[in-house]
Amino acid sequence: MNKSLVLASIVAALALAACGKKEEAPAPAPAVEAPAPAPAPVAEAASAVTEAASEAAAATANAASEAAAAVAEAASAAASK
């Protein structure tokens, strides 16, 4: 049973680690004319939304990383028993 628990913990740690910090290739810039600049309130709102999304993504990645580390630590502790 201990081996099953260790194996399940390792699989869970790998699954959590695979979910975090993915880097996607940036999309190529389209070859069209740039649109007129957005009005200031719209640009500020878009900037705020982008910043909030970035912070949420970083927090999620950090939580997944911490969870993976905890699972790995638990698996290591279970393996040493």
Secondary structure as a PSIPRED ss2 file (coil, helix, strand):
# PSIPRED VFORMAT (PSIPRED V4.0)

   1 M C   1.000  0.000  0.000
   2 N H   0.000  1.000  0.000
   3 K H   0.000  1.000  0.000
   4 S H   0.000  1.000  0.000
   5 L H   0.000  1.000  0.000
   6 V H   0.000  1.000  0.000
   7 L H   0.000  1.000  0.000
   8 A H   0.000  1.000  0.000
   9 S H   0.000  1.000  0.000
  10 I H   0.000  1.000  0.000
  11 V H   0.000  1.000  0.000
  12 A H   0.000  1.000  0.000
  13 A H   0.000  1.000  0.000
  14 L H   0.000  1.000  0.000
  15 A H   0.000  1.000  0.000
  16 L H   0.000  1.000  0.000
  17 A H   0.000  1.000  0.000
  18 A H   0.000  1.000  0.000
  19 C H   0.000  1.000  0.000
  20 G C   1.000  0.000  0.000
  21 K C   1.000  0.000  0.000
  22 K C   1.000  0.000  0.000
  23 E C   1.000  0.000  0.000
  24 E C   1.000  0.000  0.000
  25 A C   1.000  0.000  0.000
  26 P C   1.000  0.000  0.000
  27 A C   1.000  0.000  0.000
  28 P C   1.000  0.000  0.000
  29 A C   1.000  0.000  0.000
  30 P C   1.000  0.000  0.000
  31 A C   1.000  0.000  0.000
  32 V C   1.000  0.000  0.000
  33 E C   1.000  0.000  0.000
  34 A C   1.000  0.000  0.000
  35 P C   1.000  0.000  0.000
  36 A C   1.000  0.000  0.000
  37 P C   1.000  0.000  0.000
  38 A C   1.000  0.000  0.000
  39 P C   1.000  0.000  0.000
  40 A H   0.000  1.000  0.000
  41 P H   0.000  1.000  0.000
  42 V H   0.000  1.000  0.000
  43 A H   0.000  1.000  0.000
  44 E H   0.000  1.000  0.000
  45 A H   0.000  1.000  0.000
  46 A H   0.000  1.000  0.000
  47 S H   0.000  1.000  0.000
  48 A H   0.000  1.000  0.000
  49 V H   0.000  1.000  0.000
  50 T H   0.000  1.000  0.000
  51 E H   0.000  1.000  0.000
  52 A H   0.000  1.000  0.000
  53 A H   0.000  1.000  0.000
  54 S H   0.000  1.000  0.000
  55 E H   0.000  1.000  0.000
  56 A H   0.000  1.000  0.000
  57 A H   0.000  1.000  0.000
  58 A H   0.000  1.000  0.000
  59 A H   0.000  1.000  0.000
  60 T H   0.000  1.000  0.000
  61 A H   0.000  1.000  0.000
  62 N H   0.000  1.000  0.000
  63 A H   0.000  1.000  0.000
  64 A H   0.000  1.000  0.000
  65 S H   0.000  1.000  0.000
  66 E H   0.000  1.000  0.000
  67 A H   0.000  1.000  0.000
  68 A H   0.000  1.000  0.000
  69 A H   0.000  1.000  0.000
  70 A H   0.000  1.000  0.000
  71 V H   0.000  1.000  0.000
  72 A H   0.000  1.000  0.000
  73 E H   0.000  1.000  0.000
  74 A H   0.000  1.000  0.000
  75 A H   0.000  1.000  0.000
  76 S H   0.000  1.000  0.000
  77 A H   0.000  1.000  0.000
  78 A H   0.000  1.000  0.000
  79 A H   0.000  1.000  0.000
  80 S H   0.000  1.000  0.000
  81 K C   1.000  0.000  0.000
